[in-house]
Amino acid sequence: MITSCLLPCIAVLFLAAFVSSSRNLSLGPNQVDVPNDFSYVCDSQRFRQQGLDMDKFAYCNKSLSYQVRAKDLVDQMTLDDKVQQMGNSAKGVYRIGLPKYEWWSEALHGVSNVGRGVQFDNVVPGATSFPTVILTAASFNQSLWRNIGQVVSTEARAMYNLGNAGLTFWSPNINVVRDPRWGRITETAGEDPFVVGTYAINYVRGLQDVQGAEHTSDPNSRPLKVSSCCKHYTAYDVDAWEGVDRFHFNALVAEQDMLETFNRPFEMCVKDGDVSSVMCSYNRVNGIPTCADPNLLKGTIREEWDLHGYIVSDCDSIEVMVDGHKWLDDKGDDASAQTLKAGLDLDCGDFYPDYLKSAVFNGKVREAEIDRSLNYLYVVLMRLGFFDGIEQYKSLGKGDVCTKQHIALASQAAREGIVLLKNEGGALLLSYVSKLAAIGPHAKVTELMLGNYAGIPCQYVSPLDGLTKVGQLLSAVDHVIYQPGCVDPKCENDSLISPAMKAAKDADATIIFVGTNLSIENEGLDRTDLYLPGYQTQLINQVAAVSKGPVILVIMSAGGVDIQFAKDNEIIKSILWAGWPGEEGGLAIADVIFGRYNPGGKLPITW
């Protein structure tokens, strides 16, 4: 299955009887789509429908502490029961009233359907898709980062109420960028450990904090709006580069670099963000797989930083230890025992459910160590209201997803992240032109703007749509002429450059949109150079050479690209970096080009 959490973090699937009985609709305060007794375990009617008496289960006694309740729940399980709750798709235990739960959901820059816990359907066809993290980071606006987290968690909680999502989201990615060719730059907040850590604190707080209960005397009882997960711990910044991949990579890291660079954001996330989960990565660090290193997990995250939550593996990391790293020549039960004893509480995968029972029988791990991890897991679910509900979120429903305010915030985030790299002769703001040429493989993009770990957006505004809309709104443009210049961003031939040159000759101003997409830089795909793909450089130079009006170049990429040639070209008056700007990206770009917004973003990575 090797997908990653990157391809990972959450959700909730319930026993069939539970789902059928708990999805009756009744009028909520603002909408008619909120389930009556939505998705919380300790409801007496649900127990009766299963032929159970809830009063006989202390784990549903609200007068007891979460730790006592979690222990009671675990104590009622057999060893077979316990190991089946230790993978991301927890099976539940029907005879004690415990439903299934899918832990893996994602919310990197909006609720995503990458993980197994989120489903979009006719009731919830989409969710607000914000710019990818690297562009949002360029705003250097901490309140924006937190506000985005708050909106994402509101939509996630609404989707949970409707049965479309879980409560545990394996986001954000807080790895520090150490190589500009890394394929996952789009998911991160850049190259500075302190900036990445500060982003983590704010986004995690936005996702998790319940208003009025941000700080409590007992952090392990602090309620959570949704659960966040900081990943991938640690020293992870290579995916697949010239024969080296993350499933076999051994990062050799000095102690100073570990403390000051790679671990610093995670320490900030745990200590200051009070995150409720940390995910270990595929790679080894100084010879030891991160998910099997007791110093990294139990010693550092759990004891030194005092994590209030659980530690989860990147998806199939234990399998990677066995088949990729061939760690100690371990088989499944040995590897599962090693990681559990090191402090790994939850396996995104099947090794724990498949091998922990035999590991106990063979004396390789104690059942008490399984109990310890299960207690961590269920305390988090109790803090989330999975067992009792949280009153202030019960009314959230379809009307709280893709609201006008949320979409406006997505547009604001894109505007604030856009970086002005060059501006000569006042080309920005663009004044009235009769004909405006929009040229390039990125001029009409939609899905490309979402990047990876995205869900289905509320809507799309492409750059072409944005130029047309804003240009007409301001009476600044009579006609917008579009030519792609290339078939796609790889731009593997020059067959469409001539029509693009003709459009530029006929226009009073030209805007060229170029960059990369997920087929060029992505999880599992590092770049080998920093050049624009294919014939894009030729497209820019030839179009600029024949343009009769000012030329504005817009770069839409995750990582940096070498555009020194464009900076030196006197015909190209302005250059913008717009990243992958999310569902409202085209509107944000147009707002900057026509002067409705003054770009103030700053590059979070070195170009």
C-alpha positions as CSV (number, residue, x, y, z in Angstrom):
1,M,0.0,0.0,0.0
2,I,2.9,2.4,0.4
3,T,1.2,5.7,0.3
4,S,2.3,8.4,2.6
5,C,1.0,10.5,5.1
6,L,1.9,12.9,3.5
7,L,-0.4,10.7,2.2
8,P,-1.7,10.7,5.8
9,C,-3.9,12.1,9.0
10,I,-8.0,11.0,10.0
11,A,-11.6,10.2,10.1
12,V,-14.6,8.3,11.4
13,L,-16.3,5.2,10.1
14,F,-19.0,3.7,12.2
15,L,-20.6,0.3,12.7
16,A,-23.5,-0.2,10.3
17,A,-26.0,-0.2,13.1
18,F,-24.6,2.9,14.6
19,V,-24.6,4.8,11.3
20,S,-28.2,3.8,10.4
21,S,-29.5,4.8,13.8
22,S,-27.6,8.1,14.3
23,R,-28.1,9.8,10.9
24,N,-31.8,10.8,11.5
25,L,-32.1,14.5,10.6
26,S,-33.6,17.2,12.7
27,L,-33.7,20.9,12.6
28,G,-30.6,22.6,13.9
29,P,-30.4,26.3,14.8
30,N,-29.4,27.3,11.3
31,Q,-29.7,24.3,9.0
32,V,-31.8,21.2,8.4
33,D,-28.9,18.8,7.7
34,V,-27.5,18.3,11.2
35,P,-28.0,14.7,12.5
36,N,-30.0,14.4,15.7
37,D,-27.6,12.3,17.8
38,F,-24.6,12.7,15.5
39,S,-21.7,10.4,15.9
40,Y,-20.9,10.3,19.5
41,V,-20.4,7.0,21.2
42,C,-21.9,7.4,24.7
43,D,-25.5,7.9,23.7
44,S,-27.8,5.7,25.7
45,Q,-30.3,5.2,22.8
46,R,-27.5,3.9,20.6
47,F,-26.4,1.4,23.3
48,R,-30.0,0.2,23.7
49,Q,-30.3,-0.3,19.9
50,Q,-27.3,-2.5,20.2
51,G,-28.8,-4.4,23.1
52,L,-26.4,-2.9,25.6
53,D,-26.8,-1.0,28.9
54,M,-24.6,2.1,28.8
55,D,-24.6,2.4,32.5
56,K,-22.5,-0.8,32.8
57,F,-19.6,0.8,30.9
58,A,-17.6,3.2,33.0
59,Y,-15.9,4.6,29.9
60,C,-19.2,6.4,29.3
61,N,-19.3,7.9,32.8
62,K,-18.7,11.6,32.3
63,S,-17.9,12.1,36.0
64,L,-14.7,10.2,35.7
65,S,-11.4,11.5,34.2
66,Y,-10.5,10.7,30.6
67,Q,-7.6,8.6,31.8
68,V,-9.9,6.4,34.0
69,R,-12.5,6.1,31.3
70,A,-9.8,5.2,28.7
71,K,-8.4,2.5,31.0
72,D,-11.9,1.0,31.6
73,L,-12.4,0.8,27.8
74,V,-9.1,-0.9,27.2
75,D,-9.5,-3.2,30.2
76,Q,-12.7,-4.6,28.6
77,M,-10.9,-5.7,25.4
78,T,-9.3,-9.0,24.7
79,L,-5.8,-9.1,23.1
80,D,-7.5,-9.8,19.8
81,D,-9.7,-6.7,20.3
82,K,-6.7,-4.5,21.2
83,V,-4.5,-5.2,18.2
84,Q,-7.4,-4.5,15.8
85,Q,-7.6,-1.0,17.2
86,M,-3.9,-0.3,16.6
87,G,-4.0,0.4,12.8
88,N,-5.4,3.5,11.1
89,S,-8.6,1.7,10.3
90,A,-9.6,0.7,13.9
91,K,-12.2,-2.1,13.8
92,G,-14.2,-1.3,16.9
93,V,-15.6,-3.8,19.4
94,Y,-19.3,-4.2,19.0
95,R,-19.9,-6.2,22.2
96,I,-18.7,-3.2,24.3
97,G,-20.3,-0.5,22.2
98,L,-17.1,0.8,20.5
99,P,-17.6,1.7,16.9
100,K,-15.1,1.7,14.1
101,Y,-12.8,4.7,13.6
102,E,-10.7,5.8,10.7
103,W,-7.8,7.8,12.0
104,W,-6.3,8.9,8.7
105,S,-7.6,12.2,7.3
106,E,-5.7,15.2,5.9
107,A,-6.1,18.9,6.2
108,L,-2.9,20.5,4.9
109,H,-4.5,23.5,3.3
110,G,-8.2,22.6,3.5
111,V,-10.1,19.4,4.2
112,S,-8.7,16.8,1.8
113,N,-10.0,13.5,0.6
114,V,-6.4,12.1,0.3
115,G,-6.8,10.1,3.5
116,R,-9.5,7.4,4.0
117,G,-11.5,9.4,6.6
118,V,-13.0,12.1,4.3
119,Q,-15.6,11.7,1.6
120,F,-17.2,14.3,-0.6
121,D,-20.7,13.6,-1.9
122,N,-23.9,15.3,-2.9
123,V,-24.4,16.6,0.6
124,V,-20.8,18.0,0.9
125,P,-19.5,18.3,-2.7
126,G,-16.4,20.4,-1.7
127,A,-14.5,22.3,0.9
128,T,-12.6,25.6,0.9
129,S,-9.1,25.0,-0.7
130,F,-6.5,27.5,0.5
131,P,-3.2,28.2,-1.2
132,T,-0.5,25.6,-0.7
133,V,1.5,26.1,2.5
134,I,4.6,27.6,0.9
135,L,2.6,30.5,-0.6
136,T,0.6,31.1,2.7
137,A,4.0,31.1,4.5
138,A,5.2,33.9,2.2
139,S,2.6,36.2,3.8
140,F,4.6,35.9,7.1
141,N,1.2,36.7,8.8
142,Q,0.7,34.6,11.9
143,S,-2.9,35.6,12.4
144,L,-3.7,34.5,8.9
145,W,-2.1,31.1,9.5
146,R,-4.2,30.7,12.6
147,N,-7.4,31.9,10.9
148,I,-7.0,29.4,8.1
149,G,-6.7,26.7,10.7
150,Q,-9.8,27.8,12.4
151,V,-11.8,27.8,9.1
152,V,-10.5,24.4,8.1
153,S,-11.4,22.9,11.5
154,T,-14.9,24.4,11.3
155,E,-15.5,22.8,7.9
156,A,-13.9,19.6,9.2
157,R,-16.2,19.5,12.3
158,A,-19.2,20.3,10.1
159,M,-18.3,17.4,7.8
160,Y,-17.9,15.1,10.8
161,N,-21.4,16.0,12.0
162,L,-22.6,15.0,8.5
163,G,-20.7,11.7,8.5
164,N,-18.2,12.9,5.9
165,A,-15.1,13.2,8.0
166,G,-13.4,12.1,11.1
167,L,-11.8,14.2,13.8
168,T,-8.1,13.4,13.5
169,F,-6.2,15.2,10.7
170,W,-2.6,14.4,10.0
171,S,-1.5,17.9,9.1
172,P,0.6,20.1,8.9
173,N,3.9,19.1,7.3
174,I,6.6,20.9,9.2
175,N,9.8,19.6,7.6
176,V,12.5,22.2,6.9
177,V,13.4,22.7,3.3
178,R,17.1,22.0,2.9
179,D,17.3,21.5,-0.9
180,P,15.4,23.6,-3.4
181,R,14.9,20.6,-5.6
182,W,12.8,18.7,-3.0
183,G,9.5,17.7,-4.4
184,R,7.5,18.5,-1.3
185,I,8.4,22.2,-0.8
186,T,4.8,23.1,-1.6
187,E,3.6,21.4,1.6
188,T,6.0,23.2,3.9
189,A,6.6,26.7,5.4
190,G,10.1,27.0,3.9
191,E,13.7,26.8,4.9
192,D,13.9,28.6,8.2
193,P,13.3,26.3,11.3
194,F,11.9,29.1,13.4
195,V,9.5,30.3,10.7
196,V,8.4,26.7,10.1
197,G,7.9,26.2,13.8
198,T,5.9,29.5,14.2
199,Y,3.7,28.4,11.3
200,A,3.1,25.1,13.0
201,I,2.1,26.7,16.3
202,N,-0.4,28.9,14.6
203,Y,-1.9,26.5,12.2
204,V,-2.2,23.8,14.9
205,R,-3.8,26.2,17.3
206,G,-6.2,27.2,14.7
207,L,-7.2,23.6,14.1
208,Q,-7.3,22.4,17.7
209,D,-8.2,25.2,20.0
210,V,-11.7,25.3,21.5
211,Q,-12.6,28.9,22.3
212,G,-12.4,29.5,26.0
213,A,-10.4,26.3,26.7
214,E,-7.1,27.1,25.0
215,H,-5.2,26.4,28.2
216,T,-6.2,24.1,31.0
217,S,-4.6,22.9,34.2
218,D,-4.5,19.4,32.8
219,P,-3.5,19.5,29.2
220,N,-4.5,15.9,28.7
221,S,-8.1,16.9,29.4
222,R,-8.1,20.0,27.2
223,P,-10.9,19.7,24.6
224,L,-10.0,19.7,21.0
225,K,-11.9,21.0,18.0
226,V,-10.1,18.6,15.8
227,S,-6.8,16.8,16.3
228,S,-3.7,18.0,14.4
229,C,-0.5,16.1,13.6
230,C,2.9,17.5,13.0
231,K,4.9,15.5,10.5
232,H,7.3,14.0,9.3
233,Y,9.7,13.5,12.2
234,T,12.6,13.9,11.4
235,A,15.4,14.9,9.1
236,Y,13.2,14.2,6.1
237,D,13.8,16.2,2.9
238,V,14.4,13.7,0.1
239,D,11.7,11.8,-1.8
240,A,13.3,10.4,-5.0
241,W,16.4,11.8,-6.5
242,E,18.8,10.0,-8.8
243,G,18.3,6.6,-7.3
244,V,17.9,7.7,-3.7
245,D,14.5,7.5,-2.2
246,R,12.8,8.1,1.2
247,F,12.2,4.3,1.7
248,H,15.9,3.6,1.8
249,F,17.5,6.9,2.8
250,N,19.7,7.2,5.8
251,A,20.1,10.8,6.9
252,L,23.5,11.4,8.6
253,V,22.9,14.4,10.9
254,A,25.1,16.1,13.4
255,E,23.7,16.7,16.9
256,Q,23.7,20.5,16.4
257,D,21.8,20.2,13.1
258,M,19.3,17.9,14.7
259,L,18.6,20.3,17.5
260,E,18.7,23.6,15.7
261,T,17.3,22.7,12.3
262,F,15.4,19.4,11.9
263,N,13.8,19.0,15.4
264,R,13.3,22.7,16.2
265,P,9.9,23.0,14.5
266,F,8.6,19.8,16.1
267,E,9.7,21.0,19.5
268,M,7.8,24.2,19.0
269,C,4.8,22.3,17.6
270,V,4.6,20.1,20.7
271,K,5.6,22.6,23.4
272,D,3.9,25.8,22.2
273,G,1.3,24.4,19.8
274,D,0.3,21.6,22.2
275,V,-0.3,19.4,19.1
276,S,-2.0,16.1,19.9
277,S,-0.1,13.9,17.5
278,V,3.4,13.6,15.9
279,M,4.1,11.4,12.8
280,C,7.5,9.7,12.3
281,S,9.0,9.5,8.9
282,Y,10.1,6.7,6.5
283,N,13.8,7.5,6.6
284,R,16.6,6.4,9.0
285,V,18.5,9.0,11.0
286,N,22.1,8.0,11.7
287,G,21.3,4.4,10.9
288,I,18.1,3.9,12.9
289,P,14.5,4.2,11.4
290,T,12.8,7.1,13.0
291,C,9.8,5.0,13.9
292,A,12.0,2.5,15.8
293,D,14.2,5.0,17.6
294,P,13.3,5.1,21.4
295,N,15.4,8.2,21.9
296,L,13.6,10.2,19.2
297,L,10.1,9.0,20.1
298,K,9.8,8.0,23.8
299,G,12.8,10.0,25.0
300,T,12.3,13.2,23.1
301,I,8.7,13.6,22.0
302,R,7.0,11.9,24.9
303,E,9.3,12.6,27.8
304,E,11.4,15.7,27.0
305,W,8.8,17.7,25.1
306,D,5.8,16.2,27.1
307,L,3.5,15.3,24.2
308,H,-0.2,15.3,25.1
309,G,-1.3,12.8,22.5
310,Y,-0.2,9.9,20.4
311,I,2.7,9.1,18.0
312,V,1.7,7.6,14.6
313,S,3.8,6.2,11.7
314,D,3.8,7.5,8.2
315,C,1.8,5.1,6.2
316,D,3.4,1.7,6.0
317,S,6.6,2.8,7.7
318,I,6.9,-0.5,9.6
319,E,6.7,-2.3,6.3
320,V,9.4,0.0,4.9
321,M,11.6,-0.9,7.8
322,V,11.3,-4.5,7.0
323,D,11.3,-4.4,3.2
324,G,13.2,-1.2,2.4
325,H,15.7,-0.6,5.2
326,K,15.8,-4.3,6.1
327,W,16.4,-3.1,9.7
328,L,18.1,-5.8,11.8
329,D,16.6,-8.3,9.3
330,D,13.4,-8.0,11.4
331,K,10.2,-9.7,10.3
332,G,6.8,-8.4,11.0
333,D,6.4,-9.3,14.7
334,D,10.0,-8.2,15.5
335,A,9.6,-4.8,13.7
336,S,6.2,-4.2,15.4
337,A,7.6,-5.0,18.8
338,Q,10.6,-2.7,18.2
339,T,8.4,0.3,17.2
340,L,5.9,-0.2,20.0
341,K,8.6,-0.3,22.6
342,A,10.2,2.8,21.0
343,G,7.0,4.7,21.6
344,L,5.0,4.4,18.3
345,D,1.4,4.2,19.4
346,L,-0.5,3.9,16.1
347,D,0.4,2.2,12.8
348,C,-0.8,3.8,9.6
349,G,-0.9,0.3,8.0
350,D,-1.5,-3.3,8.9
351,F,1.6,-4.5,10.7
352,Y,0.3,-3.7,14.2
353,P,-3.1,-5.5,13.7
354,D,-1.4,-8.4,11.9
355,Y,1.7,-9.0,14.0
356,L,1.3,-7.6,17.6
357,K,-0.6,-10.5,18.9
358,S,2.2,-13.0,17.9
359,A,4.8,-10.5,19.2
360,V,3.0,-10.8,22.6
361,F,2.7,-14.6,22.5
362,N,6.4,-14.8,21.6
363,G,7.5,-12.6,24.5
364,K,8.8,-9.8,22.3
365,V,6.5,-7.1,23.7
366,R,4.2,-7.0,26.7
367,E,0.4,-6.5,26.5
368,A,0.8,-3.6,29.0
369,E,2.7,-1.7,26.3
370,I,-0.2,-2.1,23.9
371,D,-2.5,-0.9,26.7
372,R,-0.4,2.2,27.2
373,S,-0.6,3.2,23.5
374,L,-4.4,2.5,23.4
375,N,-4.9,4.8,26.4
376,Y,-3.1,7.6,24.6
377,L,-5.3,7.1,21.6
378,Y,-8.6,7.0,23.5
379,V,-7.8,10.0,25.6
380,V,-7.4,12.0,22.4
381,L,-10.7,10.8,21.1
382,M,-12.4,11.7,24.4
383,R,-10.9,15.2,24.2
384,L,-12.4,15.5,20.7
385,G,-15.9,14.7,21.9
386,F,-16.0,11.4,20.0
387,F,-17.5,9.7,23.0
388,D,-19.5,12.6,24.5
389,G,-19.9,15.3,21.8
390,I,-19.0,18.9,22.2
391,E,-22.1,21.1,22.6
392,Q,-20.8,24.2,20.8
393,Y,-20.1,22.2,17.6
394,K,-23.3,20.2,17.3
395,S,-25.1,22.8,15.1
396,L,-22.3,22.9,12.5
397,G,-23.5,21.4,9.1
398,K,-23.5,21.9,5.4
399,G,-24.1,25.7,5.7
400,D,-20.7,26.0,7.4
401,V,-18.7,24.6,4.5
402,C,-17.7,26.8,1.6
403,T,-19.2,30.0,3.1
404,K,-18.6,33.3,1.4
405,Q,-16.4,34.3,4.4
406,H,-14.3,31.2,4.0
407,I,-13.8,31.7,0.3
408,A,-12.9,35.3,0.9
409,L,-10.2,34.2,3.3
410,A,-8.8,31.9,0.6
411,S,-8.6,34.8,-1.7
412,Q,-7.0,37.0,1.0
413,A,-4.4,34.3,1.7
414,A,-3.4,34.1,-1.9
415,R,-3.1,37.8,-2.2
416,E,-1.0,38.1,0.9
417,G,1.4,35.4,-0.3
418,I,2.2,36.8,-3.8
419,V,5.7,38.0,-4.0
420,L,6.9,40.9,-6.3
421,L,10.2,39.9,-7.7
422,K,10.6,42.8,-10.2
423,N,8.8,46.0,-11.1
424,E,10.2,48.6,-13.4
425,G,8.4,51.5,-15.0
426,G,5.2,51.1,-13.0
427,A,4.0,48.1,-15.0
428,L,2.1,47.2,-11.9
429,L,-0.5,48.6,-11.6
430,L,-1.7,47.8,-15.1
431,S,-3.8,50.7,-16.4
432,Y,-6.5,50.7,-19.1
433,V,-5.7,48.5,-22.2
434,S,-8.0,47.7,-25.0
435,K,-6.5,44.2,-25.6
436,L,-4.8,42.1,-23.0
437,A,-2.9,38.9,-23.9
438,A,-2.9,36.1,-21.4
439,I,-0.3,33.6,-22.5
440,G,1.2,30.5,-21.2
441,P,0.4,27.0,-20.0
442,H,-0.7,28.3,-16.6
443,A,-3.0,31.1,-17.8
444,K,-6.1,29.0,-17.7
445,V,-5.3,26.5,-14.9
446,T,-7.7,25.4,-12.3
447,E,-6.8,22.1,-10.5
448,L,-3.1,22.9,-10.8
449,M,-3.6,25.8,-8.4
450,L,-4.6,23.4,-5.6
451,G,-1.3,21.5,-5.4
452,N,-1.3,18.2,-3.5
453,Y,-3.1,17.0,-0.4
454,A,-6.1,18.9,-1.7
455,G,-9.8,18.0,-1.7
456,I,-12.5,19.2,-4.0
457,P,-12.7,23.0,-3.9
458,C,-15.8,25.1,-3.5
459,Q,-15.1,26.7,-6.9
460,Y,-12.3,27.7,-9.2
461,V,-11.2,31.1,-10.4
462,S,-8.4,30.6,-13.0
463,P,-6.0,33.4,-13.9
464,L,-7.8,34.0,-17.1
465,D,-11.1,34.2,-15.3
466,G,-9.7,36.5,-12.8
467,L,-8.2,38.9,-15.4
468,T,-11.5,39.0,-17.2
469,K,-13.6,39.6,-14.1
470,V,-11.4,42.2,-12.5
471,G,-10.5,43.9,-15.8
472,Q,-14.2,44.3,-16.7
473,L,-15.1,45.3,-13.1
474,L,-12.5,48.2,-13.2
475,S,-13.3,49.0,-16.9
476,A,-9.6,48.4,-17.4
477,V,-9.8,45.9,-20.3
478,D,-12.0,45.5,-23.3
479,H,-10.8,42.1,-24.5
480,V,-8.6,39.4,-23.1
481,I,-6.9,37.2,-25.7
482,Y,-5.7,33.7,-24.5
483,Q,-3.0,31.5,-26.0
484,P,-1.5,28.6,-24.1
485,G,1.9,28.7,-25.7
486,C,2.5,25.0,-24.6
487,V,0.2,22.0,-24.4
488,D,0.9,21.6,-20.7
489,P,3.5,22.8,-18.1
490,K,6.1,20.3,-19.3
491,C,6.1,22.3,-22.6
492,E,7.8,19.5,-24.5
493,N,7.6,21.2,-28.0
494,D,7.4,24.7,-29.4
495,S,4.4,24.1,-31.7
496,L,2.2,26.6,-29.9
497,I,4.7,29.4,-29.5
498,S,3.9,31.1,-32.8
499,P,0.2,31.7,-32.0
500,A,1.3,33.1,-28.7
501,M,3.6,35.5,-30.4
502,K,0.9,36.7,-32.7
503,A,-1.4,37.3,-29.7
504,A,1.3,39.4,-28.0
505,K,1.8,41.4,-31.2
506,D,-1.9,42.3,-31.3
507,A,-2.2,43.2,-27.6
508,D,-1.6,46.4,-25.7
509,A,-0.1,44.4,-22.8
510,T,0.9,40.8,-22.2
511,I,0.9,38.7,-19.2
512,I,2.8,35.4,-19.4
513,F,2.0,32.6,-17.0
514,V,4.5,29.8,-16.6
515,G,5.8,27.4,-13.9
516,T,5.6,23.9,-12.7
517,N,2.9,21.4,-11.6
518,L,2.7,18.1,-9.7
519,S,4.1,16.2,-12.6
520,I,7.4,18.1,-12.1
521,E,7.6,18.6,-8.3
522,N,5.6,16.5,-5.9
523,E,5.7,13.9,-3.2
524,G,7.8,11.1,-4.5
525,L,9.3,13.3,-7.2
526,D,12.3,15.6,-6.6
527,R,13.6,17.8,-9.4
528,T,17.0,17.5,-10.9
529,D,17.5,21.2,-11.7
530,L,15.9,24.6,-11.1
531,Y,15.1,25.5,-14.8
532,L,11.7,26.2,-16.1
533,P,10.4,23.0,-17.8
534,G,10.8,22.3,-21.5
535,Y,10.4,25.2,-23.9
536,Q,9.0,27.7,-21.3
537,T,12.1,29.8,-21.3
538,Q,11.9,30.0,-25.1
539,L,8.2,30.9,-24.9
540,I,8.9,33.8,-22.6
541,N,11.8,35.2,-24.6
542,Q,10.1,35.0,-28.0
543,V,6.8,36.4,-26.8
544,A,8.5,39.2,-24.9
545,A,10.5,40.1,-28.0
546,V,7.5,40.8,-30.2
547,S,5.2,42.3,-27.5
548,K,4.2,45.9,-28.3
549,G,3.2,46.7,-24.7
550,P,4.5,46.0,-21.2
551,V,5.1,42.4,-20.3
552,I,4.4,40.9,-16.9
553,L,5.7,37.5,-16.0
554,V,3.8,35.4,-13.4
555,I,5.6,32.3,-12.0
556,M,3.4,29.6,-10.6
557,S,5.6,27.0,-8.9
558,A,6.1,25.5,-5.5
559,G,9.9,25.6,-5.3
560,G,12.2,28.3,-6.8
561,V,13.1,28.4,-10.5
562,D,16.0,30.1,-12.3
563,I,14.5,33.3,-13.9
564,Q,17.7,35.4,-14.0
565,F,17.2,35.6,-17.8
566,A,13.8,37.3,-17.2
567,K,15.1,39.6,-14.5
568,D,17.8,40.8,-17.0
569,N,15.3,41.2,-19.8
570,E,14.4,44.9,-20.0
571,I,11.2,44.1,-22.0
572,I,9.8,42.2,-19.0
573,K,8.8,44.9,-16.7
574,S,7.4,43.0,-13.8
575,I,7.7,39.5,-12.3
576,L,5.4,37.9,-9.7
577,W,5.7,34.6,-7.9
578,A,2.2,33.3,-7.2
579,G,3.0,29.8,-6.0
580,W,0.0,27.4,-6.3
581,P,-2.6,29.8,-5.0
582,G,-5.6,27.7,-4.3
583,E,-9.2,27.9,-5.6
584,E,-9.2,31.7,-5.6
585,G,-5.8,32.1,-7.1
586,G,-6.8,33.7,-10.4
587,L,-8.7,36.4,-8.6
588,A,-5.8,37.1,-6.3
589,I,-3.4,37.4,-9.2
590,A,-5.7,39.8,-11.0
591,D,-6.1,41.9,-7.9
592,V,-2.4,42.4,-7.8
593,I,-1.9,43.0,-11.5
594,F,-4.7,45.7,-11.7
595,G,-3.6,47.4,-8.5
596,R,-6.4,46.4,-6.2
597,Y,-3.8,44.9,-3.9
598,N,-0.2,45.8,-3.2
599,P,1.9,42.6,-3.1
600,G,3.8,42.3,0.1
601,G,4.8,38.6,0.3
602,K,8.4,37.5,0.9
603,L,10.1,34.4,-0.3
604,P,10.2,31.7,2.5
605,I,12.9,29.9,0.5
606,T,16.1,31.1,-1.2
607,W,15.8,31.5,-5.0
